[in-house]
Amino acid sequence: MTLQMSNLLSWALMFLLTFVFSVIVHKRFKEKNVWNNIVKRYRENTDKKLLSEAEFVTRFGAIENNSILYRLDRLVLTSGIKNYLPWVSGEVMLLGMIMAGMAGFFEGAILFQNVFVAIFLTVAQAVAVYVFFKALSGKTYNEIEDGTAIFVSILSNHAKGSSDIVTIMNNTIPALSGPLRGVVQKFVADAENTGNVDIAFDYMKESVDNRQLQTIIINLKNCMHYQANYEEVLVQMMGQIAAGLSAREDRKNILFSSKLTLVVISIMQIIIVWIIGAGLGIDVKHIMTSNAFGQVLLLVTGLLYLMVGVKMFGTDR
């Protein structure tokens, strides 16, 4: 009876700690998500603060939010998945990573009965969720890059008939497709719902990972404030877009070469170890898997390859 009571108390304590942890994470995500950060900045800024921040940016560069929760929320935002599943957020992504990691640990512990395999599967499956969103973000990035020139051309045409940026953006929507259509639709909706075009512009900028499009958004925002001619600015931007598309092919060739080199080196390492082992009559596989030191070495190697693989996904930006 005492043992049963002790087990019940242990499970109750675990549930309570999990619940408290979930509440804390949820609260932090509410504070750190992209939309709330942008709105909070506009609510808190006074003229003096704006001037001091502008001076800081001029001297030291842009202020970047490095919060992990903010970056997860922004990754979900730039992946474009919100266009199909609006309820998905950085919080949902983190929960998915934790659940995938826990599943990996139980798989390693139950199926392989090995703590090192369990640790690797925990990390690998959590990383797989992250890579899924990263791959979606990369796909969206490429689609936006392909459509930026057409988007600017359409904007330039509509800028001839109106000086209101929200109206201009709204008129471009029927001619757009893919991620750009969703981004522009969100901009128009935010501008109309909040009545603050600055917030809509900032959220639009955070919704894309393409630096060229971010620059265009910043220029349009500046045009709005200084009542500049949208058409003239957009025509000037077309030259920069053409140069960017030319450099894009060079980047992709370099990236492909790097990936190919990594794969070749990895295969050659395995072949060399196998040849040396066969030549000396050593069972390399048995040595690496039958003792703790070899298993730790394999675990570290696997984790390093995971890290390199994830970094390769974010190279072409």
N, C-alpha and C positions, 0 to 999 in steps of 0.2 A: 504493500500500500504506500509506504514511504517512497519507494523507488518510482512508482507510478506518479506520485505527486511531484517528485523532483523532475521527472520528464516533462510533465505538464507545465511546470514553472519555467523550465528551460525554453520550451516552445513559445510560451507566452512572452518571455523576455526577448526572444529573437524576433517575434512578430512586432513587439513594441519598438525595438530598435530599428527594424526595417521601416516601420511606419514613420518614425521620427526622422530618419534619414531621407525618406521620400518627400516629406513635408519641407525639410530644409532645402533640398535640391529644387523642388518646385518653386519655392519662394525666391531662391537665387536666380532661377531661369526667368521668372517674371521681372526681376530687376535688370537682368543682363540681356534680354532679347533685343533684337535690332530695332524694332519699332519703338519700344519704350525708351531706349537710349537716345534715339533721335528726338522724340517728343520732349523728353526730360531736358535735353540740351537747350531746346527753344524756350521752354518754360522758365529755366533758371538763368538764362543769359541776360545780363544787363548790358547797356552800351559800353560800360567800362570793361566788363569781362570780355565782350566781343573784340574790343580793341587790343586788349592784352593778349588774347588768344591769337589774334591775327599777327601780332608782333612776334609771338613765340614761333608760329608756323613759318613766318618769313625768315627768322634766324636759324631755326633748328629743323625745319621740315614738318610734315604732317603728323598729327597726333593719332596714334594707332591704338585701338582697343585690343589688347592681347589676352583678355579673359577667355578661358577655355569654353565656358558656357556661351559667350557671345559668338565665338568662332564656330561652334557647333551649330548654333541657330542660323548663322549666316551661311554655313555650308548647305543646310537644308534649303535656305532661301535661294541660293545660286544654283541649286540642283534642278530647280523648276518643278519639283514634285508637288509643290503647293498648288499648281495649276490643276492637278488632278485629285489630290488629297489635301484639302486646305487645313485639316486638323493636324497634319504632321508638323512637328516643330523640333528644335534641338533637344528638348526634353524627351520627346518620344524616341528620337534617335539614340540618346544616351541610354534610355531604358532598353531599347533593342540590343545595344551593344552589351549591356550587363547581362541580359537574359541569354544572348548567344554565348557569352563567355562562361556563364554558369553551366549551360548545356554542354559546352566543350569540356569543362572540368569533369562533369559526371561521365561523359563518354570515355575520357582517358582513364578515369578511376575504375569504372565498371567493365568496359570492354577490354582495355589493355592492362589494367591493374598496375599502372606505372605512373608515379607522381610527375616525372619529367614530361611524359606524353600528355598528361592532364594539363600541366602548365602551358605547354606549347599550344594545345587545342583551345585552351581558354583565351590566350592572346590571339591566336589565328582567327577564331570565329568572331571575336569582338572586332578585330581589324577588318574582317570580311564585310561587316555591316558598314564600317567607315568607308571602305574602298568602294562599296556599292554607291553610296552617296557621292563620293569623289568622282566616280566614273560618270554618274549622271550630270554632275557639275561640269565635267570636261566636255561631255556631249553638248550640253547647253551652251558652253563657251564657244565651241566650234560653230554651232548653228548661228549664234549671235554674230560671230566674226564674219561668217559668210553673208549675213543679211544686213550688216551695218551700212555698206555703201548704198544699197537700195533704200534703206530707211532714211538716210541723210538726203538722198535725192528727192524722195517723196516729201520729206519735211520742207525742203527748199522750195518745192513747187507750191505747197500749201501756205508757206510764209508770205507769198506774194499777195494773197487775198485777205490776210488777217494779221494783226499785231498782238493778239492774245495767245500765249503759248499753250494754254489748256485747250483752246479751240483748235489750234494747229495740230496738236497731238491727237485730239479726238478725231479729226478729219483723216489722219493717216491710218487709223485702225483697220478700216475695210480692206486696205491694200496690203496689210501685213499678215504674216503667218508664223507659226512656230513660237519659240520663246519670246521673241521681240513683241509679238502681238499681246501676250500676257503681261509683259512688263509695262507696255504703254497703257493698256487697259487699267492696270493697277494704279498707275500714275494719275490718270484722269479721275478714277474713282476716289483716290485719296485727296486729290486737290478739291474735288467737289464736296466730299464729305467733311473734311476738316476746315476748308476755307483757307488753308495755309499751303501755298504752292511751294514754299521753301522746304517744308517737311516732306511733301510729295517728291520733290527733286532728290532730297537726301536719301529717302527710302529707295527710290528708283536706282540711285547710284550704288547703294549697298546690295541691291538685288542682283547685280551683275558683277562678274569677275573680270570682264574684258576692259582693260585699261583704256583702250581707244574709245569705247562707248562711254566710259566714265568721264573721259576728257570732254566729249561732246556734251554730256549732261551738265558738267560744270560750266562750260561755255554758254549753254542755253540759259542756265540760271543767272549767270553774270549779265547776259543780254537783257534778261527780264528786269534786273535791278537798274541797269544803266540805260535802258530804253534804246539799245543798239539795234541795228538792222539784222534780223535773224538770217535773212537770205544771204547777205554778204558773208557772215561768219560761217554759215554752212558750206558755201562755195569754197571758202578757204580750207575748210576741214577736209574736203574731198581729196585734195592733193596729199594730205597726211595719211588718209585712209589707203590711197593707192600705194604709197611707200610702205605702209604697214603690211599690206597684203603681199608685197614682194618679199619683204623680210620674213614673212610667215613660212614660206617654203624652205628657206635656209634653216630656220629653227626646227622644222619638222624633220629635215634630213639629218641634222646633228643629233636630235633626240633618237631617231631610229637607229643611227650608228651606235649611240651609247647603249641602247637596249640590246642590240645585236652583240656588241662587245661583251656585255655582262653575261649573256647567255652562253657565248662561246667559252669565256673564262671559267664559268661554273662547270660546264661539261668537261672541259680539259682537266680541271682539278680532280674530278671524280675518276676520269680515265687514268691520270697519272698515279693516283693513290692505288687504284686497282692493279695497274701494271707493276708497281713497286712491290705491292703485297704478293702478287702471283710469282714475281721473280725471286722473292726471298722466302716463299712458302709460308707466308703469314696470312691468317684469316682476318682481314681488316674488319669485316662486318661483325664478326664475333667479338673482337677486341673492343670495338666502339659501342656495342650494345650490351655487353655482359658485365660491365662495371660502371660504378657511379661517375667516375671521371670522364669516361667516354660518352656517357649519356648527357652529362653537363655540357661537354664540348659540342655535341650534336644540337642540344637545345639552344646554346648561344649562337651557333651558326644559323640555325633556323630563324631565330628572332632577328638576327642581322639581315638576313635575306628579306624577311617581312618588312623591315624598316626601309631597306633600299627600294623594294618594290613599291611601297607607298609613296616614297619621295619621287619616284619616276613618274607617278601619275600626275604630280603637280609641277612638272618641269616646264612643259610647253605653255607658259602663261606670259 
